[in-house]
Amino acid sequence: MSRAGICDQHFVIQTMSRNKLNRLTVLVIERSDRGSAWRVTAEMLWDPPVSKDSVEWFWAISWNKGYYDYVPCLLSYDSDTKCANLSFNEEQLDFKVGDSLFCFRAYWQGYHFRMVDDPGWPWRQITWRSSAAKESFFTDAEGNRWRVLQDSTGQKSRLYPMREQDSAEVLMIDWDHEHCELCNTHIENGFTAFQDEDSHFLCVACYEKYVLPHDLTFLTE
């Protein structure tokens, strides 16, 4: 059923903007005595409520002068006061006391947030085509053999374990699909898709569902 059809039946499509994400409000910033690390105290509003045991690493996004990604470590958390102590291992921090950082679990990457949230993200519609792949082999320190497949640009690779009976003969293999960054579905030869300048790909369904309305719901799924 199309979105128009859903709206005609008076269903409400729930979307999530950045302001509905979990967030930190920065209270104190101190230089740590450990190299380039910073110790930050923040009010941590996380739904459902967070505990020290349930999350340690996650992404925090700041955009005072553009988007900045951080992966802080949660050192301690008081569920009564919602006060968290965190460690940021960065040379410089883009935020200051009073700023809010928007957060999500580390299953996702910072660029997943940006590619959906940023209305200026350089998406273009393409018809995806397969291409010849580059193939190589190596044996790891434990004696396991691996086949490495690279795309024609050399920027992407896939690793496949080799069985004892597999030959190390170079095969004529195509790079025959990509994966949607959000739902992981295959984008195969002749499929319509969306591509950005860093060769990230989205299927049409995810582009329409998330990018067009800037819906960040996938970060919670």
C-alpha positions as CSV (number, residue, x, y, z in Angstrom):
1,M,0.0,0.0,0.0
2,S,1.3,3.5,-0.9
3,R,1.9,6.2,1.7
4,A,-1.0,8.1,0.1
5,G,-3.2,5.1,0.7
6,I,-2.2,4.9,4.3
7,C,-3.0,8.6,4.8
8,D,-6.3,8.2,3.1
9,Q,-7.3,5.7,5.7
10,H,-6.4,8.2,8.5
11,F,-3.4,6.3,9.8
12,V,-0.7,8.5,11.4
13,I,2.8,7.8,10.2
14,Q,5.1,8.3,13.1
15,T,8.5,9.8,12.3
16,M,11.5,10.6,14.6
17,S,13.4,13.8,14.3
18,R,16.8,14.4,16.1
19,N,15.0,16.1,19.0
20,K,13.2,12.9,19.9
21,L,16.5,11.0,20.2
22,N,18.2,10.1,23.5
23,R,20.4,13.0,24.6
24,L,23.1,14.2,26.9
25,T,23.1,17.8,28.4
26,V,26.6,18.7,29.3
27,L,27.1,19.9,32.8
28,V,30.9,19.8,33.4
29,I,33.9,19.3,31.1
30,E,37.3,18.5,32.6
31,R,40.6,17.5,31.1
32,S,41.5,14.0,32.2
33,D,44.9,13.0,33.4
34,R,45.0,10.2,30.8
35,G,46.5,11.7,27.6
36,S,44.0,13.3,25.3
37,A,40.9,12.1,27.2
38,W,38.2,14.4,28.6
39,R,35.9,13.6,31.5
40,V,32.4,14.9,31.0
41,T,29.5,15.0,33.5
42,A,26.1,15.2,31.9
43,E,22.4,14.8,32.4
44,M,21.6,11.6,30.5
45,L,18.1,11.3,29.3
46,W,17.7,7.8,27.7
47,D,14.4,6.1,27.0
48,P,14.1,3.3,28.0
49,P,16.2,4.2,31.1
50,V,19.9,3.2,30.8
51,S,22.1,1.4,33.3
52,K,25.8,1.1,33.4
53,D,25.5,-2.6,32.6
54,S,23.3,-2.1,29.6
55,V,25.3,0.3,27.6
56,E,29.0,1.3,27.7
57,W,29.9,2.6,24.2
58,F,27.5,4.6,22.0
59,W,27.5,7.5,19.5
60,A,27.0,11.1,20.5
61,I,26.4,13.7,17.8
62,S,27.1,17.4,18.1
63,W,26.7,20.0,15.2
64,N,27.7,23.4,16.5
65,K,29.8,24.0,13.4
66,G,28.7,21.0,11.4
67,Y,28.2,17.3,12.4
68,Y,30.8,15.9,14.9
69,D,30.7,12.2,15.9
70,Y,31.9,11.0,19.3
71,V,32.1,7.5,20.8
72,P,32.1,8.2,24.6
73,C,32.5,5.5,27.3
74,L,30.0,5.6,30.1
75,L,32.0,5.4,33.3
76,S,29.1,5.7,35.8
77,Y,25.4,6.5,35.9
78,D,23.1,7.5,38.7
79,S,19.5,6.5,37.8
80,D,18.0,8.7,40.4
81,T,19.7,12.0,39.4
82,K,20.2,10.8,35.8
83,C,23.8,12.1,36.1
84,A,26.4,10.3,34.0
85,N,30.2,10.4,34.0
86,L,31.7,9.8,30.6
87,S,35.1,9.7,29.0
88,F,35.7,11.2,25.6
89,N,39.0,10.2,24.0
90,E,39.5,13.3,21.7
91,E,42.1,16.0,21.2
92,Q,39.4,18.7,21.1
93,L,35.7,18.8,21.8
94,D,33.3,20.7,19.7
95,F,30.7,21.2,22.5
96,K,30.6,23.3,25.6
97,V,28.8,23.2,29.0
98,G,25.0,23.6,28.3
99,D,25.1,21.9,24.9
100,S,23.0,18.8,24.1
101,L,24.4,15.8,22.3
102,F,22.1,13.4,20.6
103,C,22.8,9.7,21.2
104,F,22.2,6.2,19.8
105,R,23.6,2.8,20.3
106,A,26.9,1.8,18.7
107,Y,25.3,-0.7,16.3
108,W,25.0,2.3,13.9
109,Q,27.7,4.7,12.7
110,G,27.7,8.4,12.9
111,Y,27.3,8.7,9.1
112,H,24.1,6.8,9.3
113,F,22.7,9.6,11.4
114,R,24.0,12.3,9.1
115,M,23.0,10.8,5.8
116,V,19.3,10.8,6.9
117,D,19.2,13.9,9.1
118,D,21.2,16.3,6.7
119,P,18.9,17.7,4.0
120,G,22.0,18.6,2.0
121,W,23.4,15.1,1.9
122,P,24.5,14.5,-1.7
123,W,22.2,11.6,-2.8
124,R,21.8,10.8,-6.4
125,Q,19.6,8.2,-8.0
126,I,21.4,5.5,-10.0
127,T,20.8,2.2,-11.8
128,W,23.3,0.0,-10.1
129,R,25.6,-2.1,-12.3
130,S,27.9,-5.0,-11.4
131,S,31.6,-4.8,-12.3
132,A,34.6,-7.0,-12.3
133,A,36.0,-7.8,-8.9
134,K,39.7,-8.1,-7.8
135,E,40.6,-11.3,-6.0
136,S,43.4,-12.2,-3.7
137,F,44.2,-14.8,-1.0
138,F,46.0,-14.9,2.3
139,T,46.6,-17.2,5.3
140,D,46.1,-15.7,8.8
141,A,48.3,-16.4,11.8
142,E,46.2,-19.4,12.8
143,G,46.6,-21.0,9.4
144,N,43.1,-20.2,8.1
145,R,42.9,-19.4,4.4
146,W,40.8,-16.5,3.2
147,R,39.7,-15.3,-0.2
148,V,39.5,-11.5,-0.5
149,L,37.2,-9.8,-3.0
150,Q,37.6,-6.1,-3.8
151,D,35.4,-3.9,-5.9
152,S,36.8,-2.2,-9.0
153,T,37.7,1.0,-7.0
154,G,39.6,-1.0,-4.3
155,Q,37.6,0.9,-1.6
156,K,35.4,-2.0,-0.6
157,S,36.3,-5.6,0.2
158,R,34.6,-8.8,1.3
159,L,36.3,-11.7,3.1
160,Y,35.3,-15.3,2.6
161,P,36.7,-18.3,4.5
162,M,38.2,-21.1,2.3
163,R,37.6,-24.7,2.8
164,E,40.4,-27.3,2.4
165,Q,39.2,-28.4,-1.0
166,D,39.0,-24.8,-2.3
167,S,41.6,-23.9,-4.9
168,A,43.6,-20.7,-4.7
169,E,43.0,-20.3,-8.5
170,V,41.9,-16.8,-9.4
171,L,38.4,-16.9,-10.7
172,M,36.6,-14.4,-12.9
173,I,34.2,-13.1,-10.3
174,D,31.9,-10.0,-10.5
175,W,31.1,-7.6,-7.7
176,D,27.5,-8.5,-8.2
177,H,25.7,-6.6,-5.4
178,E,25.8,-3.9,-2.8
179,H,24.0,-3.7,0.5
180,C,21.5,-1.0,1.6
181,E,23.1,0.8,4.5
182,L,19.9,0.8,6.6
183,C,18.1,-2.5,5.9
184,N,21.0,-4.5,4.5
185,T,19.0,-5.8,1.5
186,H,20.8,-6.6,-1.7
187,I,21.1,-4.0,-4.4
188,E,21.7,-6.1,-7.5
189,N,22.5,-5.5,-11.2
190,G,19.9,-3.2,-12.8
191,F,18.2,-2.2,-9.5
192,T,17.4,1.5,-8.9
193,A,19.1,2.8,-5.8
194,F,20.6,5.9,-4.3
195,Q,24.3,6.6,-3.9
196,D,26.3,9.3,-2.1
197,E,29.8,10.6,-2.7
198,D,31.3,8.0,-0.4
199,S,29.7,5.1,-2.2
200,H,27.1,4.4,0.4
201,F,24.0,2.9,-1.0
202,L,20.3,3.0,-0.1
203,C,17.5,0.9,-1.5
204,V,14.5,2.9,-2.8
205,A,12.3,1.8,0.1
206,C,14.7,3.1,2.7
207,Y,15.3,6.3,0.8
208,E,11.6,7.1,0.7
209,K,10.9,5.9,4.2
210,Y,13.8,7.6,6.0
211,V,15.7,10.1,3.9
212,L,12.8,12.1,2.4
213,P,11.1,12.8,5.8
214,H,14.5,12.8,7.6
215,D,13.1,10.0,9.9
216,L,15.6,8.6,12.4
217,T,13.3,5.8,13.6
218,F,15.8,3.2,12.3
219,L,18.2,4.2,15.0
220,T,15.9,2.7,17.6
221,E,14.9,-0.5,15.7
